[in-house]
Amino acid sequence: MSTEGARIGDWRSRIPDAALFVWYAVAVFFLFAPIVAAIIYSFNMGVVNKQTATWTGWTLHWYPAAWYDLSLRRSVEQSFVVAFWTALVSVGVGAALGYAMVRHPAAAVRRLLAGLTYVLLIVPESVIGVSLLLFYAVTRIPLSTATLVAGITPLTIAVVALIMRARVLTLDRRIEEAAADLGSSRLTTIRLIILPQVAPALLAGAVMAYTFAFDNLVVSAFLTTPQVNTLPVYLYGSLQYGPSPAVYAAASAVFVFTLVMLGIAGLIYRSSRRPPAAADA
């Protein structure tokens, strides 16, 4: 009886884990099923250059068609430009912010900076987009690439700051103290000791910021113009007029690009947290 009771108890203890796994599988399926469907239908022939729910046959025609679409290519180029400048600004400001959240001598300042960082993360992007659009209209600042970058960077700055903060928390201060005892200035210590250690985290933050900026839709929808139009906004606008399969091909390429960039960021960040002994081995 005792053995049978132990088996029943063990079986009952596994029920929550099984239920959690099923719930996770359902959530993943719900999130990724539309993406998988879009990738599959990017190979659909369609009818009269329009996508249809009915499968009409396999083709690779829509990927080169998306490449030769001038409007689509311009939106891709604009997305690359916006993502580059957003990543550059985010790394510069976010690195300083993340470092100050850990190393600033005043505890009140550290808490204030941490609070501001989390505010940047939780404020809805639609609120940021509407507020900036109103601000630019009142101040008569014309919409451009610079205003779009300014609208996207708050979120990416917070992302870089949190990655930087996590890396700085793992730094051994005794190395810096030893450098100071040997006569190293603060600037030299930062350049020769701190920067090499946080470089992988900075690179991971840059990749994350670049990816988030490239894929941004909500803020970009408020701040783009016919002359400054990003790929996510172009794709969203094309869906309202009956999309061609080329749109699905472009969306699939962006999805693959995003996965690759996030994978690179994950590998870089993982290597930055690896202990030196394990890395040397």
C-alpha positions as CSV (number, residue, x, y, z in Angstrom):
1,M,0.0,0.0,0.0
2,S,2.8,2.4,0.8
3,T,4.4,1.8,-2.6
4,E,1.1,2.3,-4.3
5,G,0.4,5.4,-2.3
6,A,3.8,6.8,-3.2
7,R,3.1,6.2,-6.9
8,I,-0.2,8.0,-6.7
9,G,1.4,10.9,-4.8
10,D,4.2,11.1,-7.4
11,W,1.6,11.1,-10.2
12,R,-0.4,13.9,-8.6
13,S,2.7,16.0,-8.1
14,R,3.4,15.8,-11.8
15,I,-0.1,17.2,-12.8
16,P,0.8,20.9,-12.3
17,D,4.0,20.5,-14.4
18,A,2.0,18.8,-17.1
19,A,-0.7,21.4,-17.1
20,L,1.9,24.2,-17.2
21,F,3.6,22.5,-20.2
22,V,0.3,22.2,-22.0
23,W,-0.6,25.8,-21.4
24,Y,2.9,26.9,-22.6
25,A,2.5,24.8,-25.8
26,V,-1.0,26.3,-26.5
27,A,0.4,29.8,-26.0
28,V,3.4,29.2,-28.3
29,F,1.1,27.7,-30.9
30,F,-1.3,30.7,-30.7
31,L,1.6,33.2,-31.1
32,F,3.5,31.4,-33.9
33,A,0.8,29.8,-36.0
34,P,0.0,33.1,-37.8
35,I,3.7,33.6,-38.5
36,V,4.1,30.1,-39.8
37,A,1.0,30.6,-42.0
38,A,2.5,33.8,-43.4
39,I,5.8,32.1,-44.3
40,I,4.0,29.3,-46.0
41,Y,1.7,31.6,-48.0
42,S,4.8,33.6,-49.2
43,F,5.3,30.6,-51.5
44,N,1.7,30.6,-52.7
45,M,1.1,31.6,-56.4
46,G,-2.1,33.6,-55.5
47,V,-4.5,35.0,-58.1
48,V,-3.8,38.0,-60.3
49,N,-0.9,39.2,-58.0
50,K,-3.1,39.0,-54.9
51,Q,-2.9,36.6,-52.0
52,T,-5.8,34.3,-51.4
53,A,-6.8,31.9,-48.7
54,T,-7.0,29.1,-51.3
55,W,-3.7,27.4,-52.1
56,T,-3.0,27.8,-55.8
57,G,0.5,26.3,-56.1
58,W,4.1,26.6,-55.0
59,T,6.4,29.3,-56.4
60,L,9.5,31.3,-55.5
61,H,8.5,34.2,-57.7
62,W,7.4,36.5,-54.9
63,Y,10.8,36.8,-53.2
64,P,12.5,38.4,-56.2
65,A,9.3,40.4,-56.9
66,A,9.6,41.8,-53.4
67,W,13.3,42.7,-54.1
68,Y,12.5,44.5,-57.3
69,D,9.6,46.5,-55.8
70,L,11.1,50.0,-55.6
71,S,8.8,51.3,-52.8
72,L,9.4,48.2,-50.8
73,R,13.2,48.5,-51.2
74,R,13.1,52.1,-50.1
75,S,11.2,51.2,-47.0
76,V,13.8,48.5,-46.2
77,E,16.7,51.0,-46.7
78,Q,14.9,53.5,-44.4
79,S,14.4,50.8,-41.8
80,F,18.1,50.0,-41.9
81,V,19.1,53.7,-41.5
82,V,16.7,54.2,-38.6
83,A,17.8,51.0,-36.9
84,F,21.5,52.0,-37.2
85,W,21.1,55.4,-35.7
86,T,18.8,54.1,-33.0
87,A,21.3,51.4,-32.0
88,L,24.1,54.0,-32.0
89,V,22.3,56.4,-29.7
90,S,20.9,53.7,-27.5
91,V,24.4,52.2,-26.9
92,G,25.9,55.6,-26.0
93,V,23.1,56.7,-23.6
94,G,22.0,53.2,-22.4
95,A,25.6,52.2,-21.4
96,A,26.1,55.3,-19.3
97,L,22.6,54.9,-17.8
98,G,23.2,51.2,-16.9
99,Y,26.6,51.9,-15.4
100,A,25.3,54.8,-13.3
101,M,22.4,52.6,-12.0
102,V,25.1,50.4,-10.4
103,R,28.1,52.6,-9.7
104,H,26.7,56.0,-8.8
105,P,27.7,56.9,-5.3
106,A,24.3,58.2,-4.3
107,A,21.7,55.5,-3.6
108,A,18.8,57.9,-4.2
109,V,20.2,58.7,-7.7
110,R,20.6,54.9,-8.5
111,R,16.9,54.3,-7.5
112,L,15.8,57.3,-9.5
113,L,17.7,56.2,-12.6
114,A,16.3,52.6,-12.2
115,G,12.8,54.0,-11.9
116,L,13.1,56.1,-15.0
117,T,14.5,53.1,-16.9
118,Y,11.5,51.0,-16.0
119,V,9.1,53.8,-16.9
120,L,10.6,53.9,-20.4
121,L,9.8,50.2,-20.7
122,I,6.2,50.3,-19.4
123,V,4.9,53.4,-21.1
124,P,2.8,52.2,-24.1
125,E,4.4,52.9,-27.5
126,S,1.1,54.4,-28.7
127,V,1.3,57.0,-26.0
128,I,4.8,57.9,-27.0
129,G,3.9,58.1,-30.6
130,V,0.8,60.3,-30.1
131,S,2.7,62.6,-27.6
132,L,5.7,63.0,-29.9
133,L,3.4,63.7,-32.9
134,L,1.6,66.4,-31.0
135,F,4.9,67.8,-29.7
136,Y,6.4,68.0,-33.2
137,A,3.2,69.6,-34.5
138,V,3.1,72.3,-31.8
139,T,6.8,73.1,-32.1
140,R,6.6,72.9,-35.9
141,I,9.4,70.4,-36.2
142,P,9.1,68.6,-39.5
143,L,8.9,64.8,-39.4
144,S,12.1,63.2,-40.6
145,T,14.5,60.4,-39.9
146,A,15.8,62.2,-36.9
147,T,12.4,62.6,-35.3
148,L,11.6,59.0,-35.9
149,V,14.8,57.9,-34.3
150,A,14.0,60.1,-31.3
151,G,10.7,58.4,-31.0
152,I,12.0,54.9,-31.0
153,T,15.1,55.3,-28.8
154,P,13.4,55.6,-25.4
155,L,12.5,51.9,-25.4
156,T,15.9,50.8,-26.8
157,I,17.8,52.9,-24.4
158,A,16.1,51.2,-21.5
159,V,16.8,47.7,-23.0
160,V,20.5,48.6,-23.4
161,A,20.7,50.1,-19.9
162,L,19.3,46.9,-18.3
163,I,21.7,44.7,-20.2
164,M,24.6,46.9,-19.2
165,R,23.4,47.0,-15.6
166,A,23.3,43.2,-15.4
167,R,26.9,43.0,-16.7
168,V,28.3,45.7,-14.4
169,L,26.8,43.9,-11.4
170,T,29.1,41.0,-12.1
171,L,32.3,43.0,-12.4
172,D,35.0,42.4,-9.8
173,R,35.7,45.8,-8.2
174,R,39.0,44.4,-6.7
175,I,40.5,44.6,-10.1
176,E,39.7,48.3,-10.4
177,E,41.0,48.9,-6.9
178,A,44.2,47.2,-7.8
179,A,44.6,49.3,-10.9
180,A,44.0,52.4,-8.8
181,D,46.6,51.3,-6.3
182,L,49.1,51.0,-9.2
183,G,48.5,54.5,-10.2
184,S,45.9,54.1,-13.0
185,S,43.6,57.1,-13.5
186,R,39.9,56.6,-13.6
187,L,39.7,57.2,-17.4
188,T,42.5,54.6,-18.0
189,T,40.7,52.1,-15.7
190,I,37.5,52.5,-17.7
191,R,39.3,52.2,-21.0
192,L,41.6,49.2,-20.2
193,I,39.7,47.3,-17.6
194,I,36.0,48.0,-17.6
195,L,35.3,48.5,-21.3
196,P,36.8,45.1,-22.4
197,Q,34.7,43.3,-19.8
198,V,31.4,45.0,-20.7
199,A,32.0,45.0,-24.5
200,P,30.0,41.8,-25.2
201,A,27.1,43.2,-23.2
202,L,27.3,46.5,-25.2
203,L,27.4,44.5,-28.5
204,A,24.4,42.4,-27.4
205,G,22.5,45.6,-26.4
206,A,23.3,47.1,-29.8
207,V,22.0,44.1,-31.6
208,M,18.8,44.2,-29.5
209,A,18.3,47.9,-30.1
210,Y,18.9,47.5,-33.8
211,T,16.3,44.6,-34.0
212,F,13.7,46.5,-32.0
213,A,14.1,49.6,-34.1
214,F,14.0,47.7,-37.3
215,D,10.7,46.0,-36.3
216,N,9.0,48.9,-34.7
217,L,5.5,49.6,-35.9
218,V,3.5,51.5,-33.3
219,V,5.7,54.6,-32.9
220,S,6.7,54.5,-36.6
221,A,3.1,54.5,-37.7
222,F,2.7,58.0,-36.0
223,L,6.0,59.5,-37.1
224,T,6.5,58.3,-40.7
225,T,5.8,60.3,-43.8
226,P,5.6,59.3,-47.5
227,Q,9.3,60.3,-47.8
228,V,10.3,58.6,-44.6
229,N,8.6,55.2,-44.5
230,T,9.8,52.1,-42.7
231,L,9.2,48.5,-43.7
232,P,6.8,47.5,-40.9
233,V,4.6,50.6,-41.7
234,Y,4.8,49.7,-45.4
235,L,3.7,46.1,-44.8
236,Y,0.9,47.2,-42.5
237,G,-0.4,49.7,-45.0
238,S,-0.3,47.2,-47.9
239,L,-2.6,44.8,-45.9
240,Q,-5.4,47.3,-46.1
241,Y,-5.6,47.1,-49.9
242,G,-5.4,43.4,-50.5
243,P,-1.8,42.3,-50.1
244,S,0.2,40.6,-52.8
245,P,2.2,37.5,-51.9
246,A,5.4,39.7,-52.2
247,V,4.3,41.3,-48.9
248,Y,4.3,37.9,-47.3
249,A,7.7,37.2,-48.7
250,A,9.1,40.5,-47.3
251,A,7.5,39.8,-43.9
252,S,9.0,36.3,-43.9
253,A,12.4,37.7,-44.6
254,V,12.1,40.3,-41.8
255,F,11.0,37.5,-39.4
256,V,14.1,35.4,-40.3
257,F,16.3,38.5,-40.0
258,T,14.8,39.2,-36.5
259,L,15.4,35.7,-35.3
260,V,19.0,35.8,-36.5
261,M,19.7,39.1,-34.8
262,L,18.1,38.0,-31.6
263,G,20.1,34.7,-31.7
264,I,23.3,36.7,-32.2
265,A,22.4,38.9,-29.3
266,G,21.7,35.9,-27.1
267,L,25.0,34.2,-27.9
268,I,27.0,37.4,-27.3
269,Y,25.2,38.1,-24.0
270,R,25.7,34.5,-22.9
271,S,29.4,34.7,-23.6
272,S,29.6,38.0,-21.6
273,R,28.3,36.2,-18.5
274,R,30.6,33.2,-18.8
275,P,33.2,33.0,-16.0
276,P,36.8,33.7,-17.3
277,A,38.0,30.3,-16.2
278,A,35.2,28.5,-18.1
279,A,35.8,30.7,-21.2
280,D,39.6,29.9,-21.1
281,A,39.0,26.2,-20.8
